[in-house]
Amino acid sequence: MIEVNLSPVQVRQDYTKVGPINLSLINPVYFSVAIIAMYMVEGLIDGYFNDDIKTLETEYRTQSNELKKLRDELREYDNVKKQVQELNEKSKELQSKIGIIKKIVDKRQNPFYVLKYIAEKTPDEIWINELEVSDENVRIVGYSKSFFGISKFQEELRQSIHFNGSVQYNKPQTLKSEYKGIRVEAFELSTTVSNWYGE
């Protein structure tokens, strides 16, 4: 007869093993030294680099402040840039206006010297009823005691630096051949101004 023991085997529990680590293989002296060294080294490393960390933090704060100032200045430059653009646009407008004024000045016609010349060169036997200056065209209508006076006046106008050298004579049909009981010759002279200014 065979006897079988069916009671569970009581396995002795091994406290020297924690998971895959066998604590019986660890030397407690070395382990204690390692723990102490780890904490001491960490403290020493913190103490050694603490000054460098503070320096770097101070430098970081300084550079952050400088960066903030530079950004603020850059924003101010944006405003200046806008102002410069506005000034450039205004400058272009002013240049355009100056160009228009120059054109007007270049085209200005001051008849003073022309009229002065006509007054000085009008012969004594001639009197002028009508004097018209339109753009560069001059038209003189009047009377003379003789044809000689008309031709003399015509020659004076032809030789002037103010006119282009061409003086046309016409006899106006609207004017009478008598003025206050005196026999006169009516005339109309036309010419073109080439120089509005004096010599």
C-alpha positions in Angstrom: 0.0 0.0 0.0 1.2 3.4 -1.1 0.7 6.4 1.1 0.5 9.9 -0.6 0.7 13.0 1.4 -1.8 15.4 -0.1 -1.2 18.3 2.4 0.4 21.4 0.8 4.1 21.7 1.2 5.0 24.6 3.4 7.6 26.6 1.4 9.9 28.6 3.5 9.8 32.3 2.4 13.1 34.0 1.5 13.3 37.6 2.7 16.7 38.2 1.1 15.1 38.6 -2.3 13.1 41.6 -3.4 11.9 41.0 -6.9 15.0 40.2 -9.1 17.3 41.8 -6.5 19.1 39.5 -4.1 19.8 41.5 -1.0 22.1 39.0 0.4 24.6 39.9 -2.3 24.7 43.6 -1.3 27.4 44.6 1.1 25.8 46.8 3.7 28.9 48.9 4.3 29.4 49.7 0.6 25.7 50.4 0.3 25.7 52.8 3.2 28.8 54.6 1.8 27.2 54.8 -1.6 24.0 56.4 -0.1 26.0 58.9 2.0 28.3 59.7 -1.0 25.3 60.2 -3.3 23.7 62.8 -0.9 27.0 64.4 -0.2 28.0 64.7 -3.8 24.6 66.1 -4.7 25.1 68.8 -2.0 28.6 69.5 -3.1 27.6 69.7 -6.8 24.7 72.1 -5.9 27.1 74.2 -3.8 29.7 74.2 -6.5 27.4 75.3 -9.3 25.1 77.5 -7.2 27.1 80.6 -7.9 27.2 79.9 -11.6 23.5 79.3 -11.6 22.9 82.6 -9.8 25.2 84.4 -12.2 23.4 82.9 -15.2 20.0 83.8 -13.7 21.1 87.4 -13.2 22.5 87.5 -16.7 19.3 86.1 -18.1 17.2 88.7 -16.2 19.5 91.5 -17.5 19.3 90.2 -21.1 15.5 89.9 -20.8 15.3 93.5 -19.7 17.5 94.6 -22.5 15.5 92.6 -24.9 12.3 94.3 -23.6 13.9 97.7 -24.0 15.0 96.9 -27.6 11.5 95.7 -28.4 10.1 98.9 -27.0 12.6 100.9 -29.0 11.7 98.9 -32.1 8.1 99.8 -31.6 9.1 103.5 -31.4 11.1 103.1 -34.6 7.9 101.7 -36.2 6.2 105.0 -35.3 9.2 106.9 -36.6 9.1 104.9 -39.8 5.4 105.8 -40.3 6.2 109.4 -39.7 9.1 109.3 -42.2 6.7 107.7 -44.8 4.2 110.4 -44.1 6.9 113.1 -44.5 8.0 111.5 -47.7 4.5 111.6 -49.1 4.1 115.3 -48.0 7.5 116.0 -49.6 6.3 114.5 -52.9 3.1 116.6 -52.7 5.2 119.8 -52.0 7.6 119.0 -54.9 4.6 118.5 -57.2 3.2 121.9 -56.1 6.6 123.5 -56.4 6.8 122.2 -60.0 3.4 123.7 -60.8 4.4 127.0 -59.3 7.6 127.0 -61.3 5.7 126.4 -64.5 3.4 129.3 -63.6 6.4 131.5 -62.8 8.1 130.5 -66.0 5.0 131.4 -68.0 4.3 134.6 -66.1 4.0 137.6 -68.3 4.9 141.0 -66.8 4.0 143.6 -69.5 5.8 146.4 -67.6 8.9 146.5 -69.8 7.0 146.0 -73.0 4.5 148.8 -72.2 7.4 151.1 -71.1 9.2 150.5 -74.3 6.0 151.3 -76.4 5.4 154.5 -74.4 9.0 155.6 -74.8 9.2 154.9 -78.6 5.8 156.3 -79.6 6.5 159.3 -81.9 5.0 162.7 -80.9 2.7 162.7 -83.9 1.0 159.5 -82.8 -1.6 158.9 -80.2 -2.9 155.5 -79.2 -6.6 154.8 -78.7 -6.4 151.1 -77.9 -3.6 148.9 -76.6 -4.3 145.2 -76.2 -2.0 142.6 -74.8 -3.3 139.0 -75.0 -0.9 136.2 -74.2 2.1 137.1 -76.4 0.1 139.1 -78.9 0.1 142.9 -78.9 -2.4 145.0 -80.8 -2.1 148.8 -81.1 -4.8 150.9 -82.6 -4.5 154.7 -82.9 -4.0 157.8 -85.1 -1.1 159.6 -86.7 -0.7 162.9 -88.4 1.1 161.3 -91.3 2.2 157.9 -92.7 5.7 158.8 -91.8 4.9 158.7 -88.1 3.2 155.3 -88.6 6.2 153.8 -90.4 8.7 155.3 -87.8 6.6 153.7 -85.0 6.4 150.4 -86.9 10.2 150.4 -87.3 10.8 151.1 -83.6 8.7 148.1 -82.7 10.4 145.9 -85.3 13.9 146.7 -83.9 12.9 146.1 -80.3 14.3 143.2 -78.3 10.8 142.7 -76.9 9.2 141.7 -80.1 9.9 139.0 -82.7 10.8 141.5 -85.5 7.5 141.2 -87.4 5.0 144.1 -87.2 1.8 143.9 -89.4 0.0 147.1 -90.4 -3.7 147.3 -91.1 -6.0 150.2 -91.7 -9.1 149.8 -89.5 -12.3 150.5 -91.2 -14.1 151.5 -88.0 -11.9 154.6 -87.4 -12.5 157.8 -89.2 -9.9 159.7 -91.2 -10.6 162.9 -89.2 -10.1 163.6 -85.5 -11.3 166.9 -84.0 -11.3 168.6 -87.4 -7.7 167.4 -88.2 -6.9 165.1 -91.1 -5.3 161.9 -89.6 -4.3 158.4 -90.6 -5.8 155.6 -88.6 -3.7 152.5 -88.0 -3.6 149.1 -86.4 -0.2 147.4 -85.6 0.1 143.8 -84.5 3.2 142.0 -83.3 4.3 139.2 -81.0 6.2 139.5 -77.7 9.4 137.4 -77.6 11.0 138.9 -74.4 8.9 140.3 -71.5 11.9 141.7 -69.6 14.3 144.5 -70.1 17.8 144.4 -71.6 
